[in-house]
């Protein structure tokens, strides 16, 4: 269906309207937003999902989903959930996740989503802190692990809902009822109607637990209007239309994924297709043919690496690829606009675009209009690459505490963007750069402080932690360093991650780490150098690429991966390779590492070296490699 045939889009709201409160026509709660979308879209497809490996994709309409949410609301009410209560979920992205979220919201209660791959101890802490009335779990494996870690006093009085076809293995304490999903939904369908739906825009909608790199996670309290401001302010500003398709894989337990890939898409009347295997995003996108894609830099970096490796696979591909990107860059430079898709112009440009760049676009179904990147800084090199490929790429910025959106490229009329920035603050939001937040005399950077209706209500049960991040006049201290350029925000690092070398120079590790990740050698990385003469880089390398590189250089690649990573000669080879490929062309002289430490083990949530949202736990990593760090100058 063409845009002309199906260009029903939400009306753009005036920039200067009252953004601190809903006005006539605005939904007041997430459930109301969902019910409005059901009323507008009826039997149109809302969700598509693959129920089991090898099975065809199944689709659920807006009407069917609305009925499911109503049944879930009734069952939650019958289980004892009341206004002001909490409902917890340990689920992957699924129709069940969405249904429980909207059903909980109808009762004036708050939902809390957790990751299925989280450590059981974190589940236990979050459940003990949030005290949910009901818990919904993904399968028997999750329930088994929950039984192992959750103390008896923390089990919910309203019981557990078990998704999946299998019955429970481990049994919760006596008196805690376990109900299958099918029985839960069926019982709600037979129960008494709800009556009046809760409609307070300032009521707590969700507790989103931040996966902090140190200490226990904090429950971020977001109201209905915190989230709805994000959604309404963005409606109609991007080329996405009723009936369009998206491919959803960002976890809804994360603020960016939940707001962008779920609530915003429901509001817009979009057909949300769940990716069943994140390792096969491109393959499933060829079937889904999405019109928009929300992703984090890790996804775009992987695409960049695969494409570059493919183009370098043969001399002919390398020449064609270089010519295609050269033509695209020249066309974009002549146009003068950053981030926006610029159509090829001229015979050779069109020819090369079709045979090289068109094939890359085809990996994602060939119908993509735009992409949005968030969650971390996107390398300008990768952003430029994506623009050359022929996708409009709008990079944004936000935090869980800001529901999450603070700024975004491309939201203004004409889609003005600036490469290397995260865009201008969205309507209703004001950004201030506090240069007193750190003490580098050679920099104009400062901590980003945010004001607006998107600012959280605070941290659950943590008034002292809330006070630490809130200013006296209602601003939120992001902890991020940045600067403003014509209103565009450039992120330069984290206040707490900045370190000072022995020579007094300050180093922001985040952009250095993002550039390292563009190398095929590097899977994961961390740069530090506190009180050292030079920085150092801790890397988890790609074993296949490392061995191939060693052989190509005439060096010995025998031995186990752990033995290679421990070898002084191999570490020297990696350092010199990365100096040539990444550091020397892109880093300042004092930022270039004097040594690398190679870690053969992948950093995961299981070994507690990264958070569920994939942030590196720097202190844990430093402790793990303390002996090697001490040996560096």
RODO-2510 file (C-alpha; in nm, 4 decimals, decimal comma):
residues 633
     n   res          X          Y          Z
     1     x     0,0000     0,0000     0,0000
     2     x     0,1478     0,3361    -0,1017
     3     x     0,1842     0,6386     0,1241
     4     x    -0,0688     0,8227    -0,0964
     5     x    -0,3270     0,5487    -0,0415
     6     x    -0,2558     0,5161     0,3282
     7     x    -0,1210     0,8476     0,4520
     8     x    -0,3416     0,8729     0,7592
     9     x    -0,0969     1,0182     1,0089
    10     x    -0,1400     1,1700     1,3529
    11     x    -0,1639     1,5493     1,3598
    12     x     0,1527     1,7327     1,4657
    13     x     0,1011     1,9206     1,7917
    14     x     0,2067     2,2873     1,8197
    15     x     0,5506     2,3268     1,9732
    16     x     0,4289     2,5914     2,2160
    17     x     0,1228     2,4146     2,3583
    18     x     0,0974     2,3228     2,7280
    19     x     0,3133     2,0120     2,7516
    20     x     0,2853     1,9680     3,1273
    21     x    -0,0787     1,8553     3,1106
    22     x    -0,3060     1,6750     2,8660
    23     x    -0,5374     1,8971     2,6620
    24     x    -0,8598     1,8133     2,4808
    25     x    -0,8100     1,5146     2,2536
    26     x    -0,5035     1,3784     2,4358
    27     x    -0,5212     1,0352     2,5986
    28     x    -0,4783     1,0662     2,9755
    29     x    -0,3438     0,7159     3,0409
    30     x    -0,1649     0,4442     2,8468
    31     x    -0,4750     0,2255     2,8581
    32     x    -0,6858     0,5078     2,7140
    33     x    -0,4252     0,5561     2,4417
    34     x    -0,4482     0,1846     2,3584
    35     x    -0,8308     0,1831     2,3592
    36     x    -0,8363     0,4879     2,1315
    37     x    -0,6035     0,3052     1,8900
    38     x    -0,8313     0,0005     1,8942
    39     x    -1,1286     0,2241     1,8113
    40     x    -0,9442     0,3805     1,5177
    41     x    -0,7967     0,0610     1,3734
    42     x    -1,0481    -0,2164     1,4563
    43     x    -0,9614    -0,5254     1,2503
    44     x    -0,6251    -0,3988     1,1224
    45     x    -0,3225    -0,6026     1,2253
    46     x    -0,1515    -0,4906     1,5449
    47     x     0,0945    -0,7684     1,6362
    48     x     0,2704    -1,0326     1,4308
    49     x     0,4732    -1,3057     1,5993
    50     x     0,6243    -1,6491     1,5389
    51     x     0,4826    -1,8862     1,8047
    52     x     0,7563    -2,1497     1,7712
    53     x     1,0671    -2,2164     1,5666
    54     x     0,9787    -2,2908     1,2057
    55     x     0,6141    -2,1921     1,2467
    56     x     0,4520    -1,9260     1,0263
    57     x     0,3946    -1,5767     1,1629
    58     x     0,0588    -1,5257     1,3367
    59     x    -0,1178    -1,1901     1,3429
    60     x    -0,3439    -1,0344     1,6059
    61     x    -0,5772    -0,7451     1,5262
    62     x    -0,6370    -0,4321     1,7320
    63     x    -0,9840    -0,5577     1,8254
    64     x    -0,8524    -0,8981     1,9338
    65     x    -0,5837    -0,7346     2,1424
    66     x    -0,8330    -0,4974     2,3044
    67     x    -1,0461    -0,7952     2,4080
    68     x    -0,7380    -0,9702     2,5501
    69     x    -0,6424    -0,6625     2,7541
    70     x    -0,9952    -0,6418     2,8954
    71     x    -0,9857    -1,0082     3,0027
    72     x    -0,6438    -0,9592     3,1646
    73     x    -0,7664    -0,6495     3,3515
    74     x    -1,0589    -0,8442     3,4974
    75     x    -0,8368    -1,1349     3,6049
    76     x    -0,5832    -0,9008     3,7648
    77     x    -0,8635    -0,7276     3,9512
    78     x    -0,9992    -1,0649     4,0676
    79     x    -0,6479    -1,1583     4,1875
    80     x    -0,6537    -0,8529     4,4151
    81     x    -0,4750    -0,5870     4,2068
    82     x    -0,6027    -0,2421     4,3053
    83     x    -0,5265     0,1204     4,2262
    84     x    -0,1727     0,2022     4,3414
    85     x    -0,0541    -0,1628     4,3366
    86     x     0,2223    -0,3122     4,1218
    87     x     0,2275    -0,6054     3,8778
    88     x     0,5630    -0,7606     3,7828
    89     x     0,6565    -0,9360     3,4586
    90     x     0,9528    -1,1552     3,3712
    91     x     0,8782    -1,1861     3,0013
    92     x     1,0415    -1,1346     2,6660
    93     x     0,8675    -0,9014     2,4192
    94     x     0,5336    -1,0647     2,3516
    95     x     0,1618    -1,0032     2,3210
    96     x     0,1389    -1,1153     2,6836
    97     x     0,3865    -0,8434     2,7888
    98     x     0,1844    -0,5726     2,6142
    99     x    -0,1509    -0,7054     2,7382
   100     x    -0,0394    -0,7135     3,1032
   101     x     0,1056    -0,3612     3,0789
   102     x    -0,2161    -0,2067     2,9434
   103     x    -0,4384    -0,4225     3,1680
   104     x    -0,2468    -0,3143     3,4768
   105     x    -0,2739     0,0482     3,3696
   106     x    -0,6531     0,0215     3,3410
   107     x    -0,6670    -0,0544     3,7140
   108     x    -0,4515     0,2437     3,8088
   109     x    -0,1675     0,0070     3,9054
   110     x     0,1940     0,0141     3,7819
   111     x     0,3712    -0,2582     3,5849
   112     x     0,7353    -0,3571     3,6245
   113     x     0,9144    -0,5444     3,3457
   114     x     1,2234    -0,7552     3,4036
   115     x     1,4525    -0,9336     3,1581
   116     x     1,4323    -1,3125     3,1309
   117     x     1,8135    -1,3260     3,1110
   118     x     1,8611    -1,1291     3,4326
   119     x     2,0312    -1,2893     3,7306
   120     x     1,7831    -1,4439     3,9736
   121     x     1,9259    -1,2314     4,2516
   122     x     1,8249    -0,9151     4,0635
   123     x     1,4711    -1,0478     4,0173
   124     x     1,4572    -1,1129     4,3896
   125     x     1,5724    -0,7608     4,4731
   126     x     1,3293    -0,5930     4,2307
   127     x     1,0336    -0,8012     4,3482
   128     x     1,1216    -0,7394     4,7114
   129     x     1,1514    -0,3669     4,6440
   130     x     0,8395    -0,3202     4,4290
   131     x     0,6153    -0,5684     4,6214
   132     x     0,3899    -0,6696     4,3301
   133     x     0,0482    -0,8205     4,3880
   134     x     0,0888    -1,0574     4,0889
   135     x     0,3902    -1,1834     3,8926
   136     x     0,3686    -1,3025     3,5292
   137     x     0,6561    -1,5280     3,4173
   138     x     0,7641    -1,6436     3,0710
   139     x     0,7980    -2,0180     3,1230
   140     x     0,8852    -2,2986     3,3630
   141     x     1,2565    -2,2214     3,3449
   142     x     1,1957    -1,8685     3,4732
   143     x     0,9638    -2,0006     3,7453
   144     x     1,2258    -2,2576     3,8499
   145     x     1,4899    -1,9867     3,8843
   146     x     1,2467    -1,7611     4,0669
   147     x     1,1706    -2,0385     4,3167
   148     x     1,5451    -2,0760     4,3708
   149     x     1,6107    -1,7076     4,4470
   150     x     1,2929    -1,5478     4,5821
   151     x     1,2516    -1,5652     4,9627
   152     x     0,9159    -1,6856     5,0944
   153     x     0,8097    -1,3443     5,2263
   154     x     0,8525    -1,1807     4,8824
   155     x     0,6053    -1,3989     4,6900
   156     x     0,2971    -1,2066     4,5717
   157     x    -0,0339    -1,2514     4,7492
   158     x    -0,2185    -1,2564     4,4156
   159     x    -0,0141    -1,5470     4,2801
   160     x     0,1849    -1,6241     3,9661
   161     x     0,0678    -1,6421     3,6047
   162     x     0,2699    -1,8924     3,4012
   163     x     0,2931    -1,8343     3,0246
   164     x     0,3553    -2,1329     2,7995
   165     x     0,2120    -2,4804     2,7608
   166     x     0,4104    -2,6612     3,0303
   167     x     0,3027    -2,6919     3,3896
   168     x     0,5316    -2,5780     3,6731
   169     x     0,8318    -2,7826     3,7859
   170     x     0,9402    -2,6038     4,1030
   171     x     0,6502    -2,5005     4,3248
   172     x     0,6270    -2,1636     4,5043
   173     x     0,5579    -2,1578     4,8790
   174     x     0,2274    -2,2916     5,0051
   175     x    -0,0622    -2,0569     4,9394
   176     x     0,0927    -1,8956     4,6268
   177     x    -0,1368    -1,9921     4,3404
   178     x     0,0150    -2,0682     3,9971
   179     x    -0,2296    -2,0095     3,7099
   180     x    -0,1680    -2,0919     3,3454
   181     x    -0,1977    -1,8082     3,0959
   182     x    -0,4889    -1,9729     2,9153
   183     x    -0,6828    -2,0180     3,2404
   184     x    -0,5977    -1,6612     3,3451
   185     x    -0,7367    -1,5157     3,0208
   186     x    -1,0404    -1,7457     3,0134
   187     x    -1,1351    -1,6588     3,3718
   188     x    -1,1134    -1,2871     3,2929
   189     x    -1,3358    -1,3307     2,9896
   190     x    -1,6070    -1,4824     3,2110
   191     x    -1,5714    -1,2316     3,4954
   192     x    -1,7680    -0,9165     3,5693
   193     x    -1,6860    -0,6061     3,3603
   194     x    -1,4445    -0,3544     3,5102
   195     x    -1,6682    -0,0522     3,5207
   196     x    -1,4943     0,2849     3,5079
   197     x    -1,1316     0,2773     3,3902
   198     x    -0,8759     0,4753     3,5907
   199     x    -0,7829     0,7977     3,4084
   200     x    -0,5318     0,9948     3,6194
   201     x    -0,2519     1,1230     3,3900
   202     x    -0,0221     1,1798     3,6889
   203     x    -0,0680     0,8318     3,8369
   204     x     0,2301     0,5974     3,8416
   205     x     0,2260     0,3937     3,5184
   206     x     0,5440     0,1919     3,5471
   207     x     0,8443     0,1205     3,7641
   208     x     1,1400     0,0828     3,5293
   209     x     1,4417    -0,0552     3,7097
   210     x     1,7691     0,0848     3,5808
   211     x     2,0378    -0,1771     3,5392
   212     x     2,3054     0,0209     3,7180
   213     x     2,6704    -0,0728     3,6761
   214     x     2,7207    -0,0569     4,0538
   215     x     2,4871    -0,1379     4,3409
   216     x     2,1259    -0,2468     4,3244
   217     x     1,8995    -0,1219     4,0450
   218     x     1,6759     0,1763     4,1162
   219     x     1,3056     0,1823     4,0316
   220     x     1,2348     0,4833     3,8130
   221     x     0,8786     0,6079     3,8693
   222     x     0,7205     0,7203     3,5436
   223     x     0,3670     0,8570     3,5283
   224     x     0,1211     0,8166     3,2453
   225     x     0,1907     1,1705     3,1306
   226     x     0,5694     1,1312     3,1494
   227     x     0,5402     0,8651     2,8779
   228     x     0,2477     1,0163     2,6874
   229     x     0,4348     1,3453     2,6481
   230     x     0,7068     1,1549     2,4604
   231     x     0,4515     0,9841     2,2379
   232     x     0,2264     1,2795     2,1579
   233     x     0,5141     1,5191     2,0983
   234     x     0,6514     1,2864     1,8283
   235     x     0,3233     1,1977     1,6556
   236     x     0,3106     1,2884     1,2887
   237     x     0,6680     1,4152     1,2775
   238     x     0,8177     1,1173     1,0926
   239     x     0,7090     0,9319     0,7772
   240     x     0,5205     0,6471     0,9428
   241     x     0,1556     0,5849     0,8691
   242     x    -0,1420     0,3825     0,9848
   243     x    -0,0943     0,0222     0,8704
   244     x     0,2841     0,0475     0,8309
   245     x     0,5048    -0,2327     0,9617
   246     x     0,7879    -0,2327     1,2140
   247     x     1,0276    -0,5037     1,3252
   248     x     1,0455    -0,4982     1,7050
   249     x     1,3391    -0,6415     1,8954
   250     x     1,4433    -0,3757     2,1488
   251     x     1,3454    -0,5101     2,4935
   252     x     1,0286    -0,3506     2,6293
   253     x     1,1736    -0,3820     2,9770
   254     x     1,4012    -0,0970     2,8619
   255     x     1,2616     0,2559     2,8372
   256     x     1,3651     0,3205     2,4750
   257     x     1,2220    -0,0070     2,3489
   258     x     0,9002     0,0273     2,5468
   259     x     0,8169     0,3839     2,4464
   260     x     0,9403     0,3689     2,0861
   261     x     0,8763     0,0115     1,9783
   262     x     0,5505    -0,0486     2,1693
   263     x     0,3495     0,2503     2,2959
   264     x     0,4360     0,4902     2,0124
   265     x     0,3593     0,2273     1,7494
   266     x     0,0268     0,1289     1,9081
   267     x    -0,0713     0,4971     1,9197
   268     x     0,0205     0,5433     1,5527
   269     x    -0,1780     0,2365     1,4392
   270     x     0,1303     0,0423     1,3285
   271     x     0,1606    -0,3322     1,2626
   272     x     0,4263    -0,4401     1,5159
   273     x     0,6124    -0,7562     1,4137
   274     x     0,8148    -0,9220     1,6878
   275     x     1,1568    -1,0518     1,5900
   276     x     1,1807    -1,4085     1,7209
   277     x     1,5621    -1,4336     1,7019
   278     x     1,7786    -1,1231     1,7478
   279     x     2,0642    -1,3012     1,5699
   280     x     1,8498    -1,3127     1,2569
   281     x     1,7129    -0,9596     1,2442
   282     x     1,7988    -0,9123     0,8761
   283     x     1,6450    -1,2463     0,7730
   284     x     1,3163    -1,1736     0,9490
   285     x     1,3140    -0,8172     0,8169
   286     x     1,3171    -0,9563     0,4632
   287     x     0,9839    -1,1229     0,5443
   288     x     0,8380    -0,8341     0,7493
   289     x     0,9524    -0,5535     0,5157
   290     x     0,9456    -0,2861     0,7896
   291     x     0,8926     0,0810     0,7129
   292     x     1,0735     0,1968     1,0283
   293     x     1,3278     0,0448     1,2627
   294     x     1,4276     0,1442     1,6153
   295     x     1,7653     0,0077     1,7253
   296     x     2,0744     0,0710     1,9370
   297     x     2,4262     0,1432     1,8022
   298     x     2,5315    -0,2190     1,8562
   299     x     2,2923    -0,3236     1,5761
   300     x     2,4104    -0,0548     1,3344
   301     x     2,7756    -0,1295     1,4168
   302     x     2,7189    -0,4979     1,3343
   303     x     2,5556    -0,4043     1,0037
   304     x     2,8478    -0,1759     0,9210
   305     x     3,1004    -0,4495     1,0034
   306     x     2,9215    -0,7171     0,7989
   307     x     2,8775    -0,4934     0,4970
   308     x     3,2381    -0,3755     0,5012
   309     x     3,3631    -0,7335     0,5376
   310     x     3,1407    -0,8422     0,2475
   311     x     3,2615    -0,5634     0,0216
   312     x     3,6228    -0,6486     0,1012
   313     x     3,5684    -1,0172     0,0169
   314     x     3,6863    -0,9759    -0,3432
   315     x     3,8674    -0,7102    -0,5498
   316     x     3,5601    -0,6541    -0,7721
   317     x     3,3239    -0,6064    -0,4748
   318     x     3,5771    -0,3781    -0,3118
   319     x     3,6047    -0,1553    -0,6205
   320     x     3,2281    -0,1447    -0,6778
   321     x     3,1621    -0,0755    -0,3099
   322     x     3,4191     0,2023    -0,2951
   323     x     3,2745     0,3612    -0,6095
   324     x     2,9162     0,3381    -0,4808
   325     x     3,0012     0,4983    -0,1460
   326     x     3,2154     0,7637    -0,3166
   327     x     2,9216     0,8632    -0,5392
   328     x     2,6818     0,8608    -0,2435
   329     x     2,9100     1,0792    -0,0308
   330     x     2,9539     1,3282    -0,3155
   331     x     2,5766     1,3443    -0,3683
   332     x     2,5157     1,3973     0,0057
   333     x     2,7889     1,6616     0,0327
   334     x     2,6387     1,8516    -0,2597
   335     x     2,2931     1,8405    -0,1011
   336     x     2,4340     1,9586     0,2326
   337     x     2,1888     1,7803     0,4636
   338     x     2,3016     1,5358     0,7308
   339     x     2,1276     1,2067     0,8181
   340     x     1,8534     1,2332     0,5500
   341     x     1,8218     0,9896     0,2599
   342     x     1,9338     1,1669    -0,0581
   343     x     1,8237     0,9924    -0,3775
   344     x     2,0910     0,9005    -0,6363
   345     x     2,1343     1,1402    -0,9247
   346     x     2,2899     1,0642    -1,2617
   347     x     2,3357     0,7427    -1,4573
   348     x     2,6419     0,6020    -1,2798
   349     x     2,5206     0,7030    -0,9330
   350     x     2,1863     0,5293    -0,9925
   351     x     2,3562     0,2214    -1,1398
   352     x     2,5985     0,1777    -0,8489
   353     x     2,3224     0,2497    -0,5975
   354     x     2,1099    -0,0281    -0,7463
   355     x     2,3756    -0,2992    -0,7657
   356     x     2,5569    -0,2230    -0,4366
   357     x     2,3551    -0,0122    -0,1937
   358     x     2,0179    -0,1453    -0,3053
   359     x     2,1243    -0,4953    -0,2046
   360     x     2,2085    -0,3697     0,1437
   361     x     1,8663    -0,2051     0,1704
   362     x     1,7155    -0,5305     0,0505
   363     x     1,8474    -0,7055     0,3596
   364     x     1,5843    -0,5106     0,5531
   365     x     1,2990    -0,5756     0,3129
   366     x     1,3524    -0,2810     0,0812
   367     x     1,0716    -0,0599     0,2170
   368     x     1,2428     0,1195     0,5050
   369     x     1,1776     0,4938     0,5212
   370     x     1,3733     0,5821     0,8329
   371     x     1,5602     0,4451     1,1337
   372     x     1,6018     0,5782     1,4853
   373     x     1,9083     0,5060     1,6963
   374     x     1,9257     0,5538     2,0716
   375     x     2,0579     0,4017     2,3910
   376     x     2,4194     0,5088     2,3335
   377     x     2,6257     0,7331     2,1083
   378     x     2,6319     0,6343     1,7413
   379     x     2,9635     0,6776     1,5645
   380     x     2,9485     0,9555     1,2994
   381     x     3,1212     0,7123     1,0643
   382     x     2,8382     0,4604     1,1021
   383     x     2,5704     0,7307     1,0776
   384     x     2,7294     0,8534     0,7541
   385     x     2,7475     0,4950     0,6249
   386     x     2,3741     0,4418     0,6869
   387     x     2,2883     0,7671     0,5090
   388     x     2,4966     0,6540     0,2128
   389     x     2,3172     0,3183     0,2088
   390     x     1,9940     0,5098     0,1633
   391     x     1,8204     0,5152     0,5003
   392     x     1,7309     0,8328     0,6872
   393     x     1,8903     0,7845     1,0281
   394     x     1,7703     0,9991     1,3188
   395     x     1,9811     0,9676     1,6314
   396     x     1,8244     1,0583     1,9631
   397     x     1,9120     1,0846     2,3294
   398     x     1,7389     1,0102     2,6550
   399     x     1,7417     0,8174     2,9792
   400     x     1,5004     0,5988     3,1699
   401     x     1,4472     0,8915     3,4062
   402     x     1,3268     1,1094     3,1150
   403     x     1,0681     0,8593     2,9832
   404     x     1,3111     0,8434     2,7826
   405     x     1,3282     1,1086     2,5085
   406     x     1,5202     1,4347     2,5585
   407     x     1,6329     1,5195     2,2066
   408     x     1,6170     1,3802     1,8550
   409     x     1,7448     1,4675     1,5123
   410     x     1,4880     1,5248     1,2404
   411     x     1,1746     1,6065     1,4422
   412     x     1,1470     1,9678     1,3243
   413     x     0,9866     2,0769     0,9994
   414     x     1,2206     1,9931     0,7138
   415     x     1,3965     1,7374     0,9370
   416     x     1,7103     1,9411     1,0208
   417     x     1,9853     1,7163     1,1579
   418     x     2,3480     1,7512     1,2542
   419     x     2,5832     1,4560     1,2186
   420     x     2,7645     1,3658     1,5397
   421     x     2,4880     1,5080     1,7597
   422     x     2,1719     1,3674     1,9169
   423     x     1,9493     1,6447     1,7846
   424     x     1,7692     1,9355     1,9452
   425     x     1,5543     1,9107     2,2593
   426     x     1,1995     1,8028     2,1795
   427     x     0,9051     2,0397     2,2460
   428     x     0,8365     2,0971     2,6133
   429     x     1,1917     2,0030     2,7137
   430     x     1,4693     2,2450     2,8057
   431     x     1,8393     2,1546     2,8298
   432     x     2,1045     2,3411     3,0306
   433     x     2,4801     2,2681     3,0277
   434     x     2,6193     2,2917     3,3813
   435     x     2,9909     2,3632     3,3435
   436     x     3,0436     2,3581     3,7207
   437     x     2,9754     1,9837     3,7348
   438     x     3,3387     1,8878     3,6642
   439     x     3,6792     2,0461     3,6756
   440     x     3,8479     2,0187     3,3343
   441     x     3,9781     2,3733     3,2692
   442     x     4,0454     2,2970     2,9023
   443     x     3,6892     2,2075     2,8099
   444     x     3,3624     2,3904     2,7522
   445     x     3,1670     2,0729     2,8220
   446     x     2,9358     2,0376     3,1178
   447     x     2,6757     1,8099     3,2677
   448     x     2,3469     1,7976     3,0768
   449     x     2,0574     1,9075     3,3004
   450     x     1,7036     1,8539     3,1713
   451     x     1,3713     2,0234     3,2522
   452     x     1,0304     1,9146     3,1261
   453     x     0,7145     1,7058     3,1650
   454     x     0,9130     1,3918     3,0845
   455     x     1,1098     1,3999     3,4138
   456     x     1,0396     1,1039     3,6409
   457     x     0,8459     1,1283     3,9685
   458     x     1,1577     0,9993     4,1456
   459     x     1,3225     0,6718     4,2462
   460     x     1,0937     0,4224     4,4215
   461     x     1,1639     0,4105     4,7965
   462     x     1,4855     0,6117     4,7482
   463     x     1,4314     0,9783     4,8416
   464     x     1,8043     1,0370     4,9009
   465     x     1,8973     0,9009     4,5564
   466     x     1,6233     1,1154     4,4038
   467     x     1,7548     1,4263     4,5773
   468     x     2,1055     1,3587     4,4412
   469     x     1,9917     1,3866     4,0781
   470     x     1,7283     1,6609     4,1061
   471     x     1,8100     2,0310     4,1191
   472     x     1,6244     2,2733     4,3470
   473     x     1,4314     2,4134     4,0512
   474     x     1,3135     2,0748     3,9180
   475     x     1,5923     1,9885     3,6757
   476     x     1,7257     1,6360     3,6327
   477     x     2,1030     1,5831     3,6320
   478     x     2,1684     1,3271     3,3601
   479     x     2,5265     1,2423     3,4550
   480     x     2,6174     1,2894     3,0881
   481     x     2,8706     1,5393     2,9628
   482     x     2,7946     1,7418     2,6549
   483     x     2,7787     2,0730     2,4782
   484     x     2,5297     2,2657     2,2635
   485     x     2,5908     2,3624     1,9000
   486     x     2,3077     2,5745     1,7599
   487     x     2,0761     2,3894     1,9965
   488     x     2,2012     2,0475     1,8858
   489     x     2,3319     1,8365     2,1744
   490     x     2,6676     1,6646     2,1417
   491     x     2,7346     1,3945     2,4020
   492     x     3,1012     1,3748     2,5039
   493     x     3,0965     1,1205     2,7859
   494     x     2,9776     1,0390     3,1353
   495     x     3,0697     1,2585     3,4315
   496     x     3,1644     0,9589     3,6464
   497     x     3,3479     0,7764     3,3663
   498     x     3,5799     1,0650     3,2800
   499     x     3,9313     0,9978     3,4003
   500     x     4,2479     1,2034     3,4280
   501     x     4,5863     1,0872     3,3038
   502     x     4,9065     1,1503     3,4953
   503     x     4,9754     1,4520     3,2738
   504     x     4,6478     1,6144     3,3844
   505     x     4,4622     1,5523     3,0568
   506     x     4,0979     1,4447     3,0880
   507     x     3,9736     1,1563     2,8743
   508     x     3,6123     1,0672     2,7881
   509     x     3,6130     0,6920     2,7200
   510     x     3,2669     0,6516     2,5592
   511     x     3,3448     0,7874     2,2091
   512     x     3,6766     0,6011     2,2072
   513     x     3,4996     0,2759     2,2905
   514     x     3,2382     0,3299     2,0207
   515     x     3,5101     0,3807     1,7598
   516     x     3,6902     0,0635     1,8726
   517     x     3,3712    -0,1367     1,8239
   518     x     3,3819    -0,0537     1,4530
   519     x     3,6849    -0,2784     1,4150
   520     x     3,6070    -0,6381     1,3213
   521     x     3,8694    -0,7376     1,5805
   522     x     3,6652    -0,5989     1,8686
   523     x     3,3507    -0,7546     2,0139
   524     x     3,3501    -0,5702     2,3479
   525     x     3,5783    -0,3036     2,4927
   526     x     3,6512    -0,0674     2,7775
   527     x     3,9035     0,2199     2,7807
   528     x     4,0571     0,3568     3,1011
   529     x     4,3800     0,5102     3,2254
   530     x     4,3077     0,6741     3,5583
   531     x     4,6350     0,8200     3,6902
   532     x     4,8333     0,6365     3,4199
   533     x     5,0765     0,7917     3,1731
   534     x     4,8701     0,6508     2,8852
   535     x     4,5264     0,5016     2,8393
   536     x     4,4787     0,1269     2,8118
   537     x     4,2064    -0,0781     2,6415
   538     x     4,0494    -0,3979     2,7717
   539     x     3,9059    -0,5978     2,4815
   540     x     3,7080    -0,9133     2,4225
   541     x     3,8237    -0,9840     2,0661
   542     x     3,6534    -1,1724     1,7848
   543     x     3,8363    -1,5053     1,7820
   544     x     3,7888    -1,5786     1,4103
   545     x     3,9066    -1,2331     1,3019
   546     x     4,2001    -1,2442     1,5454
   547     x     4,3257    -1,5784     1,4156
   548     x     4,2828    -1,4708     1,0526
   549     x     4,4715    -1,1481     1,1228
   550     x     4,7575    -1,3308     1,2911
   551     x     4,7903    -1,5747     0,9998
   552     x     4,7793    -1,2933     0,7437
   553     x     5,0603    -1,1201     0,9330
   554     x     5,2681    -1,4410     0,9317
   555     x     5,2270    -1,4933     1,3054
   556     x     5,1457    -1,8083     1,4994
   557     x     4,7730    -1,8480     1,5761
   558     x     4,7909    -2,1931     1,7379
   559     x     4,6753    -2,2614     2,0915
   560     x     4,3492    -2,2023     2,2690
   561     x     4,1720    -1,8681     2,2521
   562     x     4,2600    -1,8057     2,6176
   563     x     4,6285    -1,8723     2,5443
   564     x     4,6238    -1,6320     2,2502
   565     x     4,4611    -1,3591     2,4597
   566     x     4,7240    -1,4019     2,7314
   567     x     5,0155    -1,3840     2,4844
   568     x     5,2267    -1,0675     2,4974
   569     x     5,3014    -1,0971     2,1253
   570     x     4,9327    -1,1264     2,0368
   571     x     4,8443    -0,8262     2,2535
   572     x     5,1160    -0,6239     2,0818
   573     x     4,9799    -0,7292     1,7422
   574     x     4,6261    -0,6240     1,8399
   575     x     4,7439    -0,2902     1,9789
   576     x     4,9417    -0,2049     1,6671
   577     x     4,6522    -0,3120     1,4429
   578     x     4,4048    -0,0949     1,6324
   579     x     4,6456     0,2004     1,6449
   580     x     4,6669     0,1912     1,2670
   581     x     4,2988     0,1185     1,1989
   582     x     4,1203     0,3198     1,4701
   583     x     4,3287     0,5137     1,7184
   584     x     4,5759     0,7148     1,5095
   585     x     4,3148     0,8358     1,2549
   586     x     4,0469     0,9239     1,5127
   587     x     4,1888     0,9763     1,8639
   588     x     4,3864     1,2634     2,0105
   589     x     4,7507     1,1817     2,0733
   590     x     4,7163     1,1579     2,4513
   591     x     4,4109     0,9284     2,4143
   592     x     4,5981     0,6564     2,2216
   593     x     4,6419     0,3448     2,4341
   594     x     4,9809     0,2333     2,5502
   595     x     4,8647    -0,1240     2,6000
   596     x     4,5763    -0,3641     2,5515
   597     x     4,4467    -0,6407     2,7755
   598     x     4,2676    -0,9230     2,5954
   599     x     3,9901    -1,1137     2,7683
   600     x     3,8915    -1,4435     2,6061
   601     x     3,5601    -1,4659     2,7929
   602     x     3,2558    -1,2813     2,6609
   603     x     3,1175    -1,0220     2,9037
   604     x     2,7660    -1,1261     2,9972
   605     x     2,5059    -1,0787     3,2669
   606     x     2,5891    -1,4294     3,3913
   607     x     2,9501    -1,3408     3,4761
   608     x     2,8232    -1,0004     3,5949
   609     x     3,0474    -0,7972     3,3654
   610     x     2,7610    -0,6204     3,1863
   611     x     2,4139    -0,5065     3,2876
   612     x     2,0934    -0,6424     3,1276
   613     x     2,0937    -0,3295     2,9082
   614     x     2,4483    -0,4198     2,7937
   615     x     2,6411    -0,1507     2,9810
   616     x     2,9889    -0,2599     3,0921
   617     x     3,0358    -0,2844     3,4672
   618     x     3,3649    -0,0989     3,4655
   619     x     3,4571    -0,1571     3,8302
   620     x     3,3978    -0,5325     3,7991
   621     x     3,6051    -0,5457     3,4797
   622     x     3,8915    -0,3491     3,6360
   623     x     3,8933    -0,5782     3,9374
   624     x     3,9014    -0,8835     3,7096
   625     x     4,2117    -0,7528     3,5285
   626     x     4,3782    -0,5667     3,8151
   627     x     4,7102    -0,7536     3,7868
   628     x     4,7461    -0,6707     3,4165
   629     x     4,6412    -0,3090     3,4800
   630     x     4,9019    -0,2705     3,7566
   631     x     5,1690    -0,3900     3,5134
   632     x     5,0910    -0,1064     3,2705
   633     x     5,2505     0,2379     3,3073
***
